[in-house]
């Protein structure tokens, strides 16, 4: 059989030529069957030719006649036995380019079982190579082979294509249309049993086969488009006010150009809900210009009782703020862009929004982290293991890890692994050091991914063609699979679950842990910002201020047993005169009590402090941790006293000298020496 037959006509039944008997006998001799069955095949061919000497007449018969064995028939007693028993002969005619079988016939046949039929004709399309390529991008070899056996022979018998490289997008589109056409046939019940889930199951199965084949074609470089991974099944929801919804849809379409799809989807939900609220609560409103601050406040009250469609729970404060903010931006943008009938003044006062609780980072305690890391190697999926290790040691966000490129890992000059995190939430790339454990796992995964023959796909954020590390089958692996599913399994093994059996560790807590550990070990603020990808110092300052270990250490240095103290407040601590209420408040808010040279033990109930003489205040206390600051301040006071002396300011000289002597007294109580005892303060005589 020629392999250039793809150039022949694709018109169904355009050749209509029977094969010679000797040629068919030679073909049957290569099939694995006994002699008696081989003679029957020759008899079936003779009966077919006797009834349809011209093959063109067979194509004019109704489809049930050409299929022969209908739904519910026993194969030994088909309704139209001549056509049914001659199927092997018909396949041979199609595979030798004597006829072209139509897709309705090929679909109605069902399981063609043509593996043995194809073998003598060398019509395998390079099947072994295709299956090998598919396994490198995550498909099962058995499943892919079964899928290709179902789809490729039909291409060969319908279009005359014999080479995998000859398949194009037009062939896939033609097959897709044929599937829909056959599923819509009114007589399909004659060929499919009721329990075969027809037509939904039929269409779903063929959709999967076509998408798999299209993916293989795309990665091999054929002229096909990349199949859509998750088809958009969402249908536009009807709006009670199409006139208002039209402007909302116009705004959403403009936002699609600059915002990520999930963000735009949330904005669309917010606006659709707002339009529905106006329609139900204020039918008299004809345009958005009629919306007043009173209406907007009523919308804020409405959000308090609104529930989430998926969970049925009340909207969280974050969700309520997001929805109200989306509506406010929509109205403000419409007015700024000159759209007609939009309010010309802001309707939302930020003070009317519910306030958010400023939570501290939920880092993972050392004991729980150790138990968790011991179980990660037990994960069977290398993608999940690598993703968790990278999250643990890099502090990267989930979305950033899923978009790592194959060239994301290199080394610093000293040999330390260096990870390049792609532009994510802040649209800025960054380089961070990576622990050896995470680097080794990531390096092994990259080496395996480099063996796959997948083409680069466009990065949805940057628009660049990229080969991703966490890529399998149709595209990037979802964050839920990499993190949520894997952490659920690991937490179950480590016993890190709540009373409801749910895991207590999330992927984002790795990020909090990295930031907290950096702060505890003295990392600079700029370092924390660089590693975590923060845009403002305020975000990173959270980690520098709430380090539990550091706060506890500082607290113990003042209120702990045996603490070395100095200052008027030290006597109250040593004598145990602090009340339980005072101790509890200081323990919870100790970081707020810090001064330049120590701590203030004044409680909020005592009112604000109105003096700056805290060195002599009865509430002042200091520790050896402030010794260097005390020495520095001591030197400064001496210099200021000398300057005041040169300027003949006697009162200033006296003030600075008094402060210097007070600092000397504090250092003496702490057992800390002055750096330069020659500079010990002396009484300055003013003449």
Buried (B, 14 or more C-beta within 10 A) or exposed (E): EEEEBBEBEBEBBEBBEBBEEEEBEEBBEEBEBEEEEBEEBBEBBEBBBEEBEEBBEBBEBEBBBBBBBBBEBEEEEBBBBBBBBBBBBBBBBBBBBBBBBBBBBBBBBBEBEBEEBBEBBEBBBEBEEBBEBBBBBBBEEEEBBEBBBBBBBBBBBBBBBBBBEBBBBEBBBBBBEBBEEBBEBEEBEBBBEEEBEBBEEBBEBBBEBBBBBBBBBBBBEBEBEBBEEEEEEEEEEEBEBEEBBEBBBEBBEEBBEEBEEEBBBBBBBBBBBBBBBBBEEBEEBEEBBEBBBEBBBBBBEBBEEBEEEEEEEBBEBEBBBBBBBBBBBBBBBBBEEEBEBBBEEEBBEEEEBEEEEEEEBBBBEEEBBEBBBEBBEEBEBEBBBBBBBBBBBBBBBBBBBBBBBBEBBEEEEEEEBBBBBBBBEEEEBBBBBBBEBBBBBBEEBBEEBEEBEBEEBEBEBEEEEBBBBBBBBBBBBBBEBBBBBBBBBBBBBBEBBEEEEEBBBBBBBBBBBBBBBBBBEEBEBEBBBBBBBBEEEEBBBBBBEBBEEBBEEBBBBBBEEEBBBBBBBBEBBEEEEBEEEBEEBBEEEBBEBEBEBBBBBBBEEEEEEEEEEBBEBEBBBBBBBBBEBBBEBBBBBBEBBBEBBEEEBBEBBBBBBBBBBBBBEBBEBBEBEBEEEEBEBEEBEEE
